[in-house]
Amino acid sequence: MKFHHISLRVKNFEDSFKFYTELVGLKVNKQFEAGGGNVAYLADAEGDTEVEIIALLEGQTFEGKGMFLCFAANNLEAVHEKAMTLNLNPSNIRQPEPDAKYFYVYDPDGVSVQFREYK
């Protein structure tokens, strides 16, 4: 069985769309209006990672507690610098193990997002 996607109910579609496309680098796979709001499926170049962001007028949004999303980065320092340029207040880069280093940043809805570089 293959993991298909994760869905996040967001407060502000434009802010979340910008975060996941500009910082994470996901591309629009599918986008449409539904239920008075917006939906976008965003995927990596291979289509292996897919995040659905949903902004509806009513209903609960995700509060980002107790979980984090992790994206593999080829150049962690460049992603960290971009997060700083976008004023996202990223954590320091940490390397608690020899073959991986990472940092965290919060998306516009408070979801903890980790960027990790593997050797």
C-alpha positions in Angstrom: 0.0 0.0 0.0 1.3 3.5 -0.9 0.7 6.6 1.1 -1.3 8.9 -1.3 -1.5 12.3 0.3 -2.1 14.3 3.5 -4.9 16.9 3.7 -4.6 20.1 5.7 -7.6 22.4 6.4 -6.0 25.9 6.3 -7.2 29.3 7.4 -5.7 31.3 4.6 -5.4 29.5 1.2 -3.0 32.1 -0.3 -0.6 32.0 2.6 -0.5 28.2 2.7 -0.2 28.0 -1.1 2.8 30.3 -1.0 4.5 28.4 1.8 4.2 25.0 0.2 5.0 26.2 -3.3 7.8 28.7 -2.6 9.6 27.2 0.4 8.8 23.5 0.0 8.9 23.6 -3.8 5.7 21.7 -4.5 3.9 22.2 -7.8 0.2 22.4 -8.5 -1.1 18.9 -9.5 -4.7 19.9 -9.3 -6.6 23.0 -8.1 -10.3 23.8 -8.0 -13.1 25.6 -6.1 -15.4 23.5 -3.9 -17.9 24.3 -1.1 -17.3 28.0 -1.3 -13.6 27.6 -0.9 -10.4 26.5 -2.6 -8.6 23.1 -2.9 -5.2 22.4 -4.2 -3.2 19.2 -4.5 0.5 20.1 -4.5 3.1 17.5 -5.4 6.9 17.1 -5.8 8.3 16.7 -9.3 8.0 12.9 -9.2 4.4 13.1 -7.7 5.6 11.0 -4.7 4.8 13.6 -2.1 1.4 15.2 -2.2 -0.1 17.7 0.2 -3.8 18.8 -0.2 -4.6 22.2 1.2 -8.3 23.0 1.7 -9.7 26.4 2.6 -13.4 26.4 3.2 -15.6 29.1 4.6 -16.9 26.9 7.5 -15.5 24.0 9.4 -12.5 23.3 11.6 -8.9 24.0 10.5 -5.9 21.9 11.5 -4.2 23.3 14.6 -0.8 21.6 14.1 -0.3 20.1 17.5 1.5 16.8 18.1 2.8 16.1 14.6 5.1 17.4 11.9 5.7 17.0 8.2 9.2 16.2 7.0 10.6 17.1 3.6 13.9 15.8 2.3 16.2 18.6 1.1 19.2 18.3 -1.2 20.7 21.6 0.0 19.5 22.2 3.6 21.5 25.5 4.0 19.8 27.0 0.9 16.3 26.0 2.1 17.2 27.5 5.6 18.3 30.7 4.0 15.1 30.9 1.9 13.0 30.4 5.1 15.0 33.2 6.7 14.4 35.4 3.6 10.7 34.7 3.8 10.7 35.8 7.5 9.5 32.4 8.7 11.8 32.2 11.7 13.4 28.8 11.1 15.1 26.9 14.0 18.8 26.5 13.9 20.1 23.7 11.8 20.8 20.7 14.0 22.9 17.6 13.4 22.3 15.1 16.2 23.4 12.1 14.1 26.3 11.9 11.6 24.3 11.1 8.5 21.4 13.6 8.8 20.8 17.3 9.7 17.6 19.2 9.9 15.7 22.4 10.9 12.0 23.2 11.7 9.7 26.0 10.6 6.0 26.5 11.1 3.6 26.8 8.2 0.9 29.6 8.3 -1.4 27.4 10.3 1.2 26.4 12.9 2.0 23.0 11.4 5.6 22.1 12.3 7.5 21.4 9.1 10.9 19.7 9.2 13.5 20.0 6.4 16.0 17.2 6.6 19.1 16.4 4.5 20.4 12.9 4.4 23.9 11.9 3.5 
